[in-house]
Amino acid sequence: MKHWFSRIRERKPLPERREPVLTRSDRRLNLRSFRGHGSGGLPLDPRAAFDTYKPPEGVRGEAPDAMAMDSGSLEAVADMGGWAATAAPVLRDYFEDGLAFLGYPQLAQMAQRAEFRKPCEVIAREATREWIEIRSDKQGADVDENDGAAKRIAEIEKEFDRLNVRRVIRTHVLHGLLYGLGHVWIGIKGVPLTTDGQSVPLVIGDKGMAKGTLERLANIEPIWTTPNSYNANNPLASNFYKPDNWWVLGTMVDSSRLLTTIPYPVSQILAPAFNFGGQSLTQLLRAYVHNYLATRNSTATIVRNFSKLVLKTDMTGNMQTDIGPGMDAQPMPYGDVDMVSVQGRAAAMQDVSEGQGTIVVDKEREDASIIATPLSGLDSLQAQAMEAMASIPGIPLVKLFGIQPQGLNASSEGEIRVFYDEVSAFQEAHIRPALQRIFEAVQIHLWGKIDPDLSFTFVPLWQMDEKELAEIEKIKADLVALLITAGVIAPEEAREQQATDERSIFRGVNLSGPPPEPPEPEQMSGMEDLLKKGEEEE
């Protein structure tokens, strides 16, 4: 240790200090923010935002009748030269902020990250968790004992199981949320998987689809599809900006054979750029997920480096060690500061501090202190980033991340009920149209006709337990008895109400006949009569 600290005898001039300078483009590319991702490839023409989506090679085939895509609206966009020049800054932000269509390969890669996929999985799973209830609308006096409604419902449920409708719809919703577009293909027996067979419209009705021909249902990812033709000339037409048919890897399929869902549609003028789909939930979450990941990484970095050992030493000292027997180490000067000495001393202090050992410093020339970074508030920052990320899909934190609310009497019951209302609205808006077509196709497949008395409803996610249901039924029974006693309603009307009430335990029971006579009350008084009657029965 006698050679650890010694002055460098020969003083050398300090080298010139040169600071690195970033150019304007380098500064933009190195910003740790959402803006600037991919900004180096921005289109020069702002009208590129409305360019038609170009599918991978092999998706689009050759139409036998040379059907072409209408281009009336694209020509209208091309004529807006002055408007495009004025809107150039806005459209530049549109591309920089990642609002333009990212493409299915990038969306598929984003779906591999849990922060993007978990919200989509939660919505798709919750929307199909309790599934549906198939019922007959015939009630009361309209019910015939030989009607066979229960048998028909059982047959539909069995066919739904064969077609895996529940799984297909769940994947259908998941594709719509991950990619902005989801397709379900209806496979019919005997129809070839070629353009000649699949381009013919499918009519689900008494005079269209034949009995016993529904073969299977299949989910098709949108990367394999692109529209062939659509009406872009007349907004008054029913098929305005609605594809008449789709290319599916070189095979033209009529739109009636594809059940399509778009959870987050875009403006019609942007539809061609999004492959006639919409914004995906992953793309809507992109900015919030990036902010959350940056906050999480910064928090982890601060936690790892919250404590620093500061060594106050002689920067001109020379730390020397013996190289070998009979050889003395020579100082390795760097200007006026021996970097080998400083780095060696710092490494020694680092090894001692990590081992929680005793820190030894020179009494005259050194001092050691520890600087700790406050960690309070980091959990709040990370929690706020998670809340912002969960606010876009509207999923409570306890559902999305399993985080329970903190505090006295804290509960997520209200948030969960609001979320279930959102899921219920999602089911009606984006699941019912496709499921209704499948429901009708299954009836044609089974019986050759559609039963107008059969329907289905989504089972509510928020359900009461048996005790709560029994308490409600008792209150309703007391009210009905009071109304009958007061002469407001007749017993027959009460029976009809019990048969038609969706939550009644007598729903589906034929209560159309006259009510039975009430039993005569037994005249009993006191505990002695009860005991006497029990002895006689024994």
Salt bridges, closest charged atoms under 4 A:
GLU16 OE1 - ARG18 NH2 3.63
GLU19 OE2 - ARG17 NE 2.94
ASP45 OD1 - ARG47 NE 3.27
ASP93 OD1 - ARG35 NH2 3.08
GLU96 OE1 - ARG35 NH2 2.93
GLU96 OE2 - ARG92 NE 3.52
ASP97 OD1 - ARG35 NH1 3.08
GLU115 OE1 - ARG113 NH1 3.81
GLU115 OE2 - ARG296 NH1 3.40
GLU121 OE2 - ARG117 NE 3.12
GLU121 OE1 - ARG170 NH2 2.64
GLU126 OE1 - ARG129 NH2 2.97
GLU126 OE2 - LYS399 NZ 3.24
GLU130 OE2 - ARG129 NH1 3.32
ASP137 OD1 - ARG135 NE 3.96
ASP147 OD1 - LYS138 NZ 3.29
GLU159 OE2 - ARG162 NH2 2.45
GLU159 OE2 - HIS445 NE2 3.36
ASP314 OD2 - ARG7 NH2 3.90
ASP314 OD2 - ARG365 NH1 3.75
ASP336 OD2 - ARG11 NH1 3.12
GLU366 OE1 - ARG345 NH2 2.71
GLU428 OE1 - ARG432 NE 2.70
ASP451 OD2 - ARG152 NH1 3.90
ASP453 OD2 - LYS138 NZ 3.56
GLU473 OE2 - LYS476 NZ 3.46
ASP478 OD2 - LYS474 NZ 3.13
ASP501 OD2 - LYS476 NZ 2.37
GLU502 OE2 - ARG135 NH1 2.87
GLU522 OE1 - LYS533 NZ 2.85
